[in-house]
């Protein structure tokens, strides 16, 4: 296949075995497809819904509610359900990769040029403000008004995956617009999580986390280049952040943003080193190590880590997150309640209508005010299609749901979510019935929000893809460069 990286026959994938030909290489090619992460996310979501609505429903909540106790040398590191381990630990690694992407874009990518980044950045702001206002309009004065942050996020993997299905029929400038919009959206969503979904701060732990981040900066200035040293300090940053009451994923983003995004060597210098090694009459192991370091360092640490970790986060962590959090009981009563639920309606209208209006209106306003200029290849129908696709708010929207409606739950979460409210209440001490009732309300609101997210993301993906396909048909193959 043209453009594919050659596979060495020294490895399993490069060999001519039947296993490599019919399983290994096809899987490798699938994972290289831009939409692969979104497909796995969709599969995991369907699996969660099937599991939780099957006769084995109880096992779903038992599995993700199972207690995980991690201690080192008698010091408790983590003691929460398995689902919380996914949300607080694995998702911190996902947000670390998000931080790496943001840092790379700020230093060497689209966000480096303020003028080029202005339009998608303004569009992202509009795509957050309008959905938040729509949700608040549905829920103002209600018990679940805190969920306004749920419909403000765009899922990068799903949104870019949907657009990539159209291949070269969509101009590259449009894909860059959507990618930059989603990255700015992530930055703003992270700020929303840090500021509005953090409470009960432990300032001692927070100061410890801040001090460790300063230590990371000092290590960078001293040119300490041993990645294991940063992994060790980063683990303590995560732990201190978790203990501080701040959402632990903020530690991942902070470390990602601090990672060097400029290489130590230029490509020309790396090429000269490679030529020196090639022409050397006698090559020793120390020569190979020295050359390897100098050649590798022609790519920044941020780029190398992003390349190494992206497959793990996209193909393992995010599907696991969906499997742990997308399980919603879709009984007749739940669906009937969701149809009239202000939470469901606020989330669904916020994502589909709010994103479309916000992204489109703010983009056209920025253009009218001459703050920024649309790429030549982006027609208004293209813009509308991208705005609709931005309403796919899957991963971060579900994550904010867990913070808005499930963040303060007690260990009875699994039983309450499984619908065993009365059995739980019976075993609680006096006054516990009220607590169980509050847990049930939170569980119901979370499920209604997730139904809204699933429905809205599906509508946004299908309708947005249809609009973009129509735009491609109407305007033909628009692969010209924008000047």
Helices and strands as residue ranges (DSSP letters): H 18-19, I 20-24, H 25-32, H 36-52, H 57-64, E 67-72, E 75-81, H 82-85, I 86-90, H 91-107, G 110-112, H 114-139, G 145-152, H 156-164, G 167-169, H 172-196, H 203-221, H 227-244, H 249-258, H 267-279, H 285-296, H 301-312, I 313-317, H 318-325, H 332-340, H 342-349, I 350-354, H 355-368, H 380-389, H 394-405, H 413-417, H 421-427, H 432-475
